[in-house]
């Protein structure tokens, strides 16, 4: 069984600074089954997901005041089936200081 559940994260991405990588694998001592992230800043938050810890998929944007959830898939029968497990998330801003918070399990 994984320890550290759930894992909460938050911070601020400074305009023009480097993207933030949240290492879910290290913090949960295993891959995450799902996460959510909230954009508390004034600009857009770019979110990329990595299943293997190295390669990231296409970025998606979370607008100011919005939340994005990446939950496990629940089959019509109610049986929970996991999506591909998540190793890392990469967060970046669109030029404005962006504050974020989230949680993974």
MILOBA-987826 format. One record per residue (C-alpha): residue number from 1; residue in one letter; x, y, z. Coordinates in pm, 1 decimal, always signed. Layout:
<kefis>
 base numar        x        y        z
  NUM     a        X        Y        Z
...
</kefis>
This chain:
<kefis>
 base numar        x        y        z
    1     x     +0.0     +0.0     +0.0
    2     x   +124.5   +345.7    -85.2
    3     x   +215.1   +583.8   +193.1
    4     x   +168.4   +958.1   +193.7
    5     x   -191.5   +948.2    +64.5
    6     x   -318.9  +1196.2    -30.8
    7     x    -27.1  +1416.5   -133.9
    8     x    -97.8  +1792.0   -141.0
    9     x   +110.4  +2043.3   -332.8
   10     x   +101.8  +2419.8   -390.0
   11     x   +322.7  +2707.3   -496.0
   12     x   +373.5  +3002.3   -725.0
   13     x   +528.6  +3000.2  -1069.9
   14     x   +713.7  +3329.0  -1122.0
   15     x   +665.4  +3489.9  -1463.5
   16     x   +959.7  +3402.1  -1687.9
   17     x  +1080.2  +3132.9  -1446.9
   18     x  +1118.3  +2762.7  -1504.7
   19     x   +824.0  +2524.3  -1513.0
   20     x   +750.3  +2334.7  -1191.0
   21     x   +766.0  +1954.9  -1192.8
   22     x   +560.8  +1781.4   -924.2
   23     x   +710.6  +1435.1   -871.4
   24     x   +409.1  +1232.6   -763.8
   25     x   +597.3   +902.3   -784.2
   26     x   +855.4  +1014.6   -527.3
   27     x   +604.0  +1178.6   -294.2
   28     x   +349.2   +896.6   -301.6
   29     x   +611.4   +620.4   -319.4
   30     x   +433.2   +496.8   -631.6
   31     x   +235.2   +631.8   -924.1
   32     x    -74.3   +842.7   -864.1
   33     x   -417.2   +719.0   -970.9
   34     x   -555.8  +1069.8  -1005.9
   35     x   -503.9  +1433.5   -918.0
   36     x   -662.6  +1774.3   -926.0
   37     x   -503.9  +2114.8   -968.7
   38     x   -656.8  +2458.5   -903.9
   39     x   -530.9  +2777.2  -1068.1
   40     x   -548.0  +3052.4   -805.6
   41     x   -345.2  +3297.0  -1014.0
   42     x   -441.3  +3565.3  -1263.1
   43     x   -324.5  +3391.0  -1580.6
   44     x   -355.0  +3049.0  -1740.4
   45     x   -183.7  +2743.4  -1595.5
   46     x    -36.9  +2492.1  -1840.7
   47     x    -50.8  +2130.3  -1717.6
   48     x   +131.4  +1833.8  -1872.2
   49     x   +111.2  +1474.8  -1746.7
   50     x   +383.8  +1208.9  -1759.2
   51     x   +308.2   +841.7  -1710.1
   52     x   +672.2   +730.7  -1721.5
   53     x   +837.5  +1028.7  -1548.0
   54     x  +1022.6  +1138.8  -1863.0
   55     x   +784.4  +1192.8  -2154.6
   56     x   +495.3  +1437.7  -2124.8
   57     x   +169.9  +1447.6  -2317.3
   58     x    +11.0  +1752.3  -2473.3
   59     x    -38.5  +2049.7  -2243.9
   60     x   -384.3  +2159.7  -2142.2
   61     x   -476.8  +2497.5  -1996.7
   62     x   -650.3  +2567.6  -1667.8
   63     x   -789.7  +2921.1  -1657.5
   64     x   -779.4  +3156.7  -1361.8
   65     x  -1007.1  +3029.5  -1085.1
   66     x  -1062.7  +2694.3  -1258.7
   67     x   -995.4  +2339.8  -1138.9
   68     x   -895.0  +2041.6  -1348.5
   69     x   -937.4  +1684.3  -1225.3
   70     x   -771.3  +1376.4  -1370.1
   71     x   -963.8  +1098.4  -1188.1
   72     x   -972.6   +720.6  -1230.1
   73     x  -1224.2   +593.6  -1483.5
   74     x  -1539.5   +441.9  -1338.6
   75     x  -1704.7   +178.7  -1557.6
   76     x  -2084.0   +192.5  -1609.2
   77     x  -2115.5   -102.8  -1370.4
   78     x  -1960.0   +108.2  -1095.6
   79     x  -1635.6    -88.9  -1109.3
   80     x  -1340.2   +146.0  -1078.1
   81     x  -1071.5   +100.3  -1339.3
   82     x   -756.6   +307.2  -1330.4
   83     x   -641.7   +523.5  -1616.0
   84     x   -272.3   +506.1  -1683.4
   85     x    -93.4   +587.3  -1359.9
   86     x    +75.6   +926.9  -1328.7
   87     x   +441.5   +974.9  -1234.6
   88     x   +488.5  +1350.4  -1272.8
   89     x   +299.7  +1668.0  -1357.7
   90     x   +466.8  +1970.5  -1517.0
   91     x   +309.8  +2311.3  -1447.3
   92     x   +390.0  +2639.2  -1622.4
   93     x   +239.8  +2987.0  -1648.0
   94     x   +154.4  +3209.5  -1943.9
   95     x   +363.4  +3508.0  -1837.2
   96     x   +181.0  +3609.0  -1519.6
   97     x   +277.5  +3498.1  -1170.9
   98     x    +48.6  +3199.3  -1121.9
   99     x    -40.0  +3044.6   -787.7
  100     x   -159.6  +2683.8   -787.4
  101     x   -262.1  +2410.1   -545.4
  102     x   -355.1  +2049.3   -588.1
  103     x   -375.4  +1702.4   -449.6
  104     x   -293.7  +1354.3   -578.1
  105     x   -382.0  +1006.8   -460.8
</kefis>
